[in-house]
Amino acid sequence: MMSAPAWDLPYYAFLLAYKILRPPRLKLGFNVKSPGANVLLPASFLGYFIMLSGVVYDILLRPPMIGYTQDKLTGSVHPLFVLPDRLSGQFALEGFVMGFTFLMGGAGLIYLMSSVKHKAKYSNSIYSVIGAISASFFALKMCESFLEHKLGSYLNGYRA
């Protein structure tokens, strides 16, 4: 019999402990109702928005809300909403806008699936499908626009 590798030793110790010890059988009754769909969907969308907009990045690094750039010809200062040439950095407002854009695209896809499932009048279902597709398409174009602002030559092909 071969000896177990070092990374398997905690696993075997865990199995040995459960062969010797027996966990107690407790029946704890919790009178907690599970939240309904009207609470769960907005809560999951809020968590999705917080994660995608980079709130953790904003809390840890404290980037400015927007940036400023100076025009070389006139010397005037203009606001800058997208941090150029840095894919891993962002302004706080840029993160919120992109989080909302991703949220709108996902909500459009969810709405598209739900509008196809339910049996409604033909005109209402057509309006729902058109609205869902336009929301998803708008989110896609916004993401492409942001990447083009951040990377400069994104989707333009390689030009030497």
ChimeraX attribute file (.defattr): number of C-alpha atoms within 10 A of each C-alpha:
attribute: neighborCount
match mode: 1-to-1
recipient: residues
	/A:1	3
	/A:2	4
	/A:3	6
	/A:4	9
	/A:5	7
	/A:6	8
	/A:7	8
	/A:8	9
	/A:9	12
	/A:10	10
	/A:11	11
	/A:12	12
	/A:13	11
	/A:14	10
	/A:15	12
	/A:16	11
	/A:17	11
	/A:18	11
	/A:19	9
	/A:20	7
	/A:21	9
	/A:22	8
	/A:23	6
	/A:24	6
	/A:25	6
	/A:26	6
	/A:27	6
	/A:28	6
	/A:29	6
	/A:30	6
	/A:31	6
	/A:32	6
	/A:33	6
	/A:34	8
	/A:35	9
	/A:36	8
	/A:37	9
	/A:38	8
	/A:39	10
	/A:40	12
	/A:41	12
	/A:42	11
	/A:43	12
	/A:44	11
	/A:45	15
	/A:46	13
	/A:47	12
	/A:48	16
	/A:49	22
	/A:50	16
	/A:51	14
	/A:52	19
	/A:53	24
	/A:54	18
	/A:55	17
	/A:56	12
	/A:57	16
	/A:58	17
	/A:59	10
	/A:60	8
	/A:61	10
	/A:62	12
	/A:63	15
	/A:64	12
	/A:65	15
	/A:66	15
	/A:67	16
	/A:68	12
	/A:69	11
	/A:70	12
	/A:71	10
	/A:72	8
	/A:73	6
	/A:74	7
	/A:75	9
	/A:76	9
	/A:77	11
	/A:78	11
	/A:79	10
	/A:80	15
	/A:81	18
	/A:82	20
	/A:83	20
	/A:84	16
	/A:85	13
	/A:86	10
	/A:87	10
	/A:88	7
	/A:89	16
	/A:90	23
	/A:91	20
	/A:92	23
	/A:93	18
	/A:94	20
	/A:95	24
	/A:96	18
	/A:97	18
	/A:98	19
	/A:99	20
	/A:100	18
	/A:101	23
	/A:102	21
	/A:103	20
	/A:104	21
	/A:105	23
	/A:106	18
	/A:107	16
	/A:108	24
	/A:109	18
	/A:110	13
	/A:111	19
	/A:112	20
	/A:113	13
	/A:114	14
	/A:115	18
	/A:116	13
	/A:117	10
	/A:118	9
	/A:119	10
	/A:120	11
	/A:121	8
	/A:122	9
	/A:123	9
	/A:124	12
	/A:125	17
	/A:126	14
	/A:127	12
	/A:128	18
	/A:129	20
	/A:130	13
	/A:131	15
	/A:132	24
	/A:133	17
	/A:134	14
	/A:135	20
	/A:136	23
	/A:137	16
	/A:138	16
	/A:139	21
	/A:140	15
	/A:141	12
	/A:142	17
	/A:143	17
	/A:144	14
	/A:145	15
	/A:146	18
	/A:147	18
	/A:148	16
	/A:149	16
	/A:150	19
	/A:151	15
	/A:152	13
	/A:153	12
	/A:154	14
	/A:155	11
	/A:156	8
	/A:157	7
	/A:158	7
	/A:159	5
	/A:160	3
